[in-house]
Amino acid sequence: MAENENPITANPPAAAETAPAKGGPASEPGPARPEAPAPAEAAQPNRPKAAPPTEAAQPRGGERRERPGLRWRRRRGPSPRSGESQPPRPAPRGARPASTEWFQDLRQERLRFELEEIWNEGKLAYRWSGAITPPPPLVEPRGLSREQCLEIFRWMLLNRSLELQLENLYKQSQVVGGVYFGLGQEGCSVASAYALGAGDWMAPMIRNQGSLLVRGFRPRDIMMQYMARADSPTGGKDGTSHFGDLGPRRVIAPISMLGDLIPVMSGVCLGERLQGREIAAMTWIGDGGQSTGVFHEGLNFAAVQNLGLVLIVENNLWAYSTPLQKQTRIRDLAIRARAYGIPAMIVDGTDPFQVYQAAHQAVERARAGGGPTLIEAKLMRMKGHAIHDPAAYVPPPMLEFWRLRDPITRLEGWLKQKGWLEEGAAEALRREVDSETLAERDAAEASPMPPPERAFEGVYCDGCHQPRPRFLGRGGRRRPQAES
């Protein structure tokens, strides 16, 4: 095997391709098996048999007496050569990909760099080694028209412009709490959410403001939430990105305990199935969150129940200040999907067309009852963990390498080369997006702070909704007792 060859994507031995499954017929008849030679005892009838084991040869853990004329032998089940048929293995539930299709690497370049720990003036630091090369061109979009590509580009511009205003609001002490940025991850957030349909669900994390915009939230909603204003989605009772919409947008609010959204979204898929629908439920997690125990529990539950979970692992190389190589020895986090028996894909997270292609494929598989999919997006968090983190631990050459892979710059250059975006049109679009964001900021700042008496509202149901039966019983009849 080559030095950097992925053991999972390497070609299997030829014998594994033609070996029949246990208990099933072979794909084609092979040569007749030669008869096994007679046992040694039958060939030499006068040879004395071995004496029974002595006490010294008995295994530890308790006494065991030998009966005359018998040998203790552990039965290992029927042998395939003994002529006894093996029970067939149960077929997996749902559409399961073939062994050659479970893992797809859609990238056009392989990252080759290393991080080395060093001591600099008595402090731990990291030295980056690798060539700073230009990125490859974007892949051709599949299933996307010119208007859709321009729409994705506009969402990405709005995402970045929104975060710039959030940074300004924080520096003006108008934000309650911290601010989390998705700089460099706009293409992944926007393109993945763009693949969802109106009947699907999603649960974003702190760096997925772009997905919220695609799903129908306005920039003022996000800014008012950070400012804890009365007109925010939570009425000023929560901050940062902790809000959602259980109505038409179908958005589950983020959970601070990383990984907890995976079992929650698996439960959303299960709830929809109980109502007779197979849907896709998308959520995101970072490389650090993938190291939590609930990641395993939730993903394994989704795999066993064959639920339509679409899990996007945004491998941005840093879990706060811990680099990826200090969390795990594997380079590709997507190969963990093999342990759960689900398909996986690796994409360039700064190429929105790759992200959309993988997300669209996973969403279609989920709706068809094909079960969960894990997508690893390779990208870089271009700022610190939050606005209070200067990210001084990141080596400057590493930032320069990923600055060349800015998703907005790459998509803008592709659109111009394609002839779908003129030079003057690009600048006009930027001015339009910036003007929209400033108007949204003015509306957010005009929202008042919530009055103290509203703290008791929304704790208990006071007629805010009408309970009705949700689940169907046998024969399509509604169960009156199953109210929610």
Order of alpha helices (4+ residues) and beta strands (2+ residues): alpha-alpha-beta-beta-beta-alpha-alpha-beta-alpha-alpha-alpha-beta-alpha-beta-beta-beta-beta-alpha-beta-alpha-alpha-alpha
